[in-house]
Amino acid sequence: MSKAAIYTRISRDHAGEGLGVERQLQDCKQLAERLGAEVVNVRTDNDLSAFSGARRPGYDALLADIENGTIDTVIAWSHDRLHRRPIELERYINLCAPRSVATHTCKAGVLDLSTPSGQAIARTLGAWANYETQTSAARVRAAKAQQARMGRPSGGQRVFGYEPDFMTIRESEAATLHDMADKVSSGWSFNRIAQDLNERGITTGHGFEWNALKVRNVLINKRYIGIRVHGESEYPALWPAIFTEAEWDNLQASIITSRTRNWKERGPFRKYLLNGYIVCGECGMKLVSSLKQYRDGSYVPNWTCKKNRPNGAQGCGKVARIMAPVDDLITDAIVYRLDSPVLRAELARQADNSVLADLIAQERAQEQLLDELLEDRATGLLNRSDYAKAKERAESHLTDIRTRMAAETTSQSISLPNSLTREQWDVLPLQTKRQVLEVLVERITILPSTGERGRYKQWAFNPALVQVTWRA
């Protein structure tokens, strides 16, 4: 009695239940009974393509069975379950031929790989399987491209903001999208928006919790202004938009400004407000946070100029201050400064994204013009020379727009109340406070002690030795 291994495989198991490979296995077992073969191993690859080249653990185990002499017969539902790439077939032939391992299939009969004619038949069947896979993939790509050109949805899981038909707006989620856009415009980070959504029990379109990346991906998805994206091409969508073009441009401007602001965020800010801003007045190195033990055994946070730094830099070690009075002094100065009408006007100007939104609209229009020029060239409306000149002018204009966009995003947009009290400042998130610092403060210099004692509120502290270099 021959010893056989059954191999089953299916490329796509949409339900995730393995029903396809189970049906193959039943047919293969019946074939083994007819052949009088003893099935010693069943090797399976579920939801794995033989054409993609991805590793197939079940197939690798089958080859090991052949190489080790564990089996002398392979049973499969069809030849294309074993191979769809000629390179894999050749390796299979090289293993089976010298060991006289027979291959039996439920649909294509026996493949005798020990003879030249059997190998030729196997290669012919393999070539047709490879051809079928490639033409099938081409048909699928063409169908998807046609669906995109018609503005139809691509299918898949439900998209946040729309019903499962991809065409009907889910009003409650559309309102959430507008709320998310408003929060971005108010200076909220993606992470903070995700936390807010999770705390309110609002899930993604797939029913999961939010994170910063998911928030960002939703807020830059052009489906929400009625655009169907396919590869690098865009088409008018059949579904209704949730944002108007003006709302969308303002949102994208806010996202660009927010991203620029976060990139410019200085130093670690999870714990201390002034980290990255305070420098030594003696050597110019940044001061670092440390804990100093006092006579009563307590540990108090200090700003210290350390001599030896992890990056190999050398500080002077001559300047140190208790952290609390420095933080309090700077906070008072910022709250006082924010009360200035001139500064309020400047912050309001920086928070206005209308210029950037207009540039984004111009960028989109210019990109569309380039697409139209290419189409006119392809249809013969423009000859090569005219197309080259028009394309050069359009690309030059696009470069100029993007340069102006980059310049516009160097300012920081901060959303604050019309008047800010110390109490309101104290309850602001730490990241928001540091965004305000980025707008207002260049650096804070702590001068070496002169021996002259001073007093600031409840602290023995000389505020004259703290100098602020203001940005605005």
N, C-alpha and C positions, 0 to 999 in steps of 0.2 A: 504494500500500500504506500502510495506516494504521500509525502508530507507537504502540505500547502500553507501558504499565507494569503489571506484575503486583504486586498487593499481597496478602501473606499475613500472618495473625496467629493466635496461639493464646494464651488467657488464662493457662492453667496448663500448664507443661511439667514434670511431676513427675520424669521421668527426666533432664531436662536435655539431651536428645539432639536436639531439634528435629524429631522424627519427624512431629509434627502439621503443622507448616508445610511440611515436605517433601512430604507427601501432597497438601496443597492446591496446591503449586507444580506437581506433575505434572499434576493436573486442569486447572489454569489454562493451562499450556503447550499441552495438547491443544486447549483452547478457542481459543487464539490461532491455532493451525494451521487450525482449521475456519473462523475468521473471516478468514484470510489476513493477519493482522496481524504486523508485525515487533516483537518484544519488545526494547525498548531499555534498560529498567531493571527490576530486580526489587527491590521494597521489602518488608522483613520486620520485624515486631515479634514476637519470641518471648517467651512468658511475660509478656505485658503485657495488662492488661484495657483494653477500650475504654469501660467503664462508670465506672471509678474516677476518670477525669479526669486521670490521670497522663500525663506527656508521653510521646508515642510517636515516637521519632526516625524510624522508617521511614515512618510516616504523614505526618510533617512534610515529609520528602523528597518524598513523592508529591505533596503540595500544591504544593511548589516546582516540580516537573515540569510540573504543570498551569498554574501561573501564568507560568512562563517559556516556555510553548509548546513544550516538548520533546516532549510526547505529545499525541495527540488521542483516546486510548482508555485506559480503566482496566479491568483485568480482575481480578476477585476471586472467591474460591470461593463466597461468599454475601454478601448485602448487610450482614448483621450482623458480618461480618469488618471492614467499613469503619467502621461507626458503631453505637453503642448509645445515644447521647445525641442528642436533637433539636437541641441547640445546635450540635453538630459537623456534623450533616446540613445545616443551613441555610448554614453557611460553605461546605460542599462544593458545594451547589447554586449559590451565588453565584459560585463560581469556575468551575464547569463550564458553566452555562447560557450566558453570553455568549461562550464560546469553543467552543461546540458539541462539548464533550468527552463522548463516549459512555461509559456504564458497563455492562459485560457481566459477568454472574455465572454460575458453573457451575450453581447451584441455583435461582436466581430469574429467570433470563433477562436481558434487556436493560432498563436503566432510562434512558429518554429524558428527560433533565433539561432539554431545551430547550423542552419544551411544558408547559403548566399541568397537563395530565392526568398526564404522566410524573412531574412534581414531586409531585403529589397521591399517586400510587402510592408514590413513595419515602418520603414523609412517613408514610403509613399503615404501610408495612413497618417504618419506623424506630420508630414509636410502639409497634408490637407487640413489636419487639425490646427496647425499653426496658421494656415491661411484663413480658416474659418474664424479663429480668434481675432486676427487682425482686422478682417472685414467687418466682423460684428462690432468691434470697438469703434471702427470708423463710422459705422451706421449710428451707433449710440451718440458719438460726438456730433455728427451732423444733425441728429434729431434735437439734441440739446441746444445747438447753435440756432436752429430754426425756432425753437420755443422761445429763446431769448430775443430774437429779432421781432417776434410777435408780441413781446412784452409779457409773456406768461410766466408764472412763478416756476421755480426749479423743483419744487416739491421738497420732501424731507419732513423734518419735525416742525411743529408749529413755531412761528416767529412771534416774538413778543410784540404786542400791539395789534395783532391780527388774529382772527379766528382760524381754526384748522383748515378752512378752505383757501387761506392765504389772500383772500380778496376782500373780506369784510373786516372793518376796523372794530377792535374791541375797545369800547369807549373808555372803560376804567383804566386800561393800560396806556391808551393814548394820552390821557390826563397825566399819568405817571411820567411818560416821556417828556411832556412839556414841563413838568415839575423838575425833572432831572436837568433839562436844558437851562431852566431858570437858576438852578443851584450852581451849575458850572459858570454861568454868567456872573454869579455872586461870589465867585472865588472858591467854591467848594472843590476839593480834590476828588478824583474818581474813587479813591478808597473810602473817603468820608461818605460819599453818596451811596456806595455799596453797603456800608455799615447801617446807614439810615434805612435803606430798603429792607435789609434783613431784620432790623429791629421792628419794622412795621409789618413784617410777615409777608412781604411782596416777593414772589419768586420769579425766576426767569421763565421764558416761554417753554422751557423743558422741565420746569418744576424744581429747579435747584436754587441754592443760595447764590447771591451775587458776590463778585469780587471786582477789584479795580479794572482788570482786563476786560471782563464782561461788560461793565459799564461803558468803558471806552469804545469797545467794538460796536455796541448798540448805537452810541451817539455819533458814530462816523459812518453808519450804514446808509447808503444812498437810497435804499428801498423806501425810507421814510419820507422822501420827497418824490416818490413815484418814478424812480429810475431802476431799470433792470440791468444789472451788471453781469457781464459774461466775459471772463478773461479780462482783457484790457478794453473791451468795447462796452458802450452804454446805450440803452434803448429806452424809449418811453414805456412805462409799465402800464398794464391794464388795471391794476389795483389803485385805489385812491390814496393820495398822500396824506400823511399826518402833519407834516410841517410845510408851511409855505416856503418859497425860495428865499424870501427875506429872513424868515425865522431861521432857516437852515444856515444861511451865510453868517448870521450873527452868532449862531451856536458854534460853527466851525472856527470863527474868529476867537470866541471865548476859549475854545479848546486849545488853539495854538498859543494864545496868551498864557493860559494856565500852564501848558507844558513848558513854555519858556521860563515862567516864574519858578516852577519846580526844579528845572535844570540848574537855575542860578542859586538855589537854596544852599546856604553855606554850612558846612560842617555837620556833625551829629547834633540833632535837635530833640531827641526823644526825652531828655531829662532836664536840660538847662537852657534858659532863654537866651543867654548871651554867648553861648558857645560859638567860636569862630569869629567873633567881633572884637574881643578884648585882646589888646597887645601890650607888651611890656614897654614902658617908657624909657628903659635903660638900653635894651638890646634890640627891640623891635620884634622879638619873637611872640607868637601867640601864647597867651596864658592858658593853662589847662586846669580843669577841676581836680581838686584833691580834698581829702578829709584830714583835718588837723585836730589832734587831741589836746584838750586844755586841762588845766590843773584839777578841775573837778571831775575829770574822767570822761567828759562828753566829747563827742566828735562833731566838728562844725565844718560845713563845706567852705572851701577857700578857692580863690583864683591865684594860681601860682606859676611863676616862671621856672620851669624845671631845667636843670642843667643838661641831663642826659635824656634824649628823646628816642622813641622806638625807631624812628627813621634815620637815626644817626646824627641829627642836628644837635647843636649845643646852645642852650640858653645861658643867661648870666646867673640865674638863681638868686637875684637880689630883690625881686619884687613879689609881694604876696599881699592879698587883701581878703577880708571876710566877704563871702559871696552875697549875703543877704542885703547889706546896705548898698552895695554897688547896683544890684538888681533893682532895688527900690528907688534909688536915685535916678537911674536911667528910665524907669517906668514913669516916674513923675515928669521927667523932662519930655518924654514922648507924648504923654497925655496933654501936657501944656502946649506942645508944638502942634499937635493935631487940632487944637482950638483956633489956630490961625486961619483966617479967611483965605489968605493966599494959598496956603498949603491945601486947604480943603478943595479949592478950585483946581489945583494941580492933580490931586488924587481923582477928582471927578473926571478930568480930562483923560487921565490914564485908564479909567474904568470904562470910557466910551469906546466901544468896539466898532462904531459905525464906519470909520475910515478903513479898518482892516476888512470888515464885511464887504465893503464896496470893492476892495481890491480882490477879494476871493471871487466875487461875482465877475469881475473883469477877467480873472484867470480862467474861470470856467468858460466864458464866452470865447476867449482866445484859443483854448484847447478845442472847442467845438469848431472854430474857424479852420484850424489845422486839419481836423477830420474832414471837413467839407472840401478843402483844397485837395486832399488826397483822393476823395471820391471823384471830384471833377477831373483830376488827372487820369484816374482809372477809366472813366467813361469817355475820355477824349475831349472834354470841354476845354481843357487847358493843355497846351503843348509842354514839352519838357522844359524849355527855357522860361516860359511864363510861370510855370509851376515852381521852379527853383527860386525865381525872384520873389514871388508871393510868399513862399514858404520861409525864405530868409527874413523878410519883413515881419511876418507873423511871429517867428521864433525870437527875433530881437525884441519885439514888443512884449512877448511873454517873459523873457528874461528880465526886462525892465520892471514889469509888474511884480515878479517874485523878489527882486532886489528891494523894492519898496515895501513889500510884505515883511521881509526880514528886518528892515529898519523899524517898521512899525511895532514889531513884536518885542523890541528891546525894552519897552516900558512895561511896568508891572501894573496889573489891574487889581485893585483892592476894594472890596465892598465894605464900607463902614457906615455906622449911623451918622446922621447930620451933626450930632454932638456926642462926644464920647467922654463919659465920666470914668474915674478910677475904678469904680465898682463894675462898670460895663467891661472895661479892659480886663479886669481880673478873671472874668468868666469866659473870655474868648479862648478858643482852642489854641494850644501852643504853636501849631503850624501857622495859624492866621497871624499871631503876634510876630512870628519871625518873618512872615511876608511883609508886614508893616515895617519891620526893622530893615529889610532889604531895600525898601523904597527910601527910608529916611536916613539910615546910618551907614557911613562908610567904615568907620572904626571907632573903638573906644580905647583910649590910651590911659594906662595906670602908671602914674609917675612914682619914682622911688620915694620912700618916706624921707622927710627932711628933719624929723625929730619934733616938729611942731605939732602939738596935739590939737584935735578939732572935735566937734560934736555935730552929729547929724541924727535928728530924732532920738531914738533910744540907744544909738550906737556911739562908741568912742571912735570916731571916723572923720577924716578930713576930706570933704567933698571937693576941695580945691585941687586935689591930686588926681581927679578923674576928669579927663578932657574928651569931649565928643567931637568927632569930625562928621558933620552932617552932609548928607547927599541933597536933602531938600528941606 
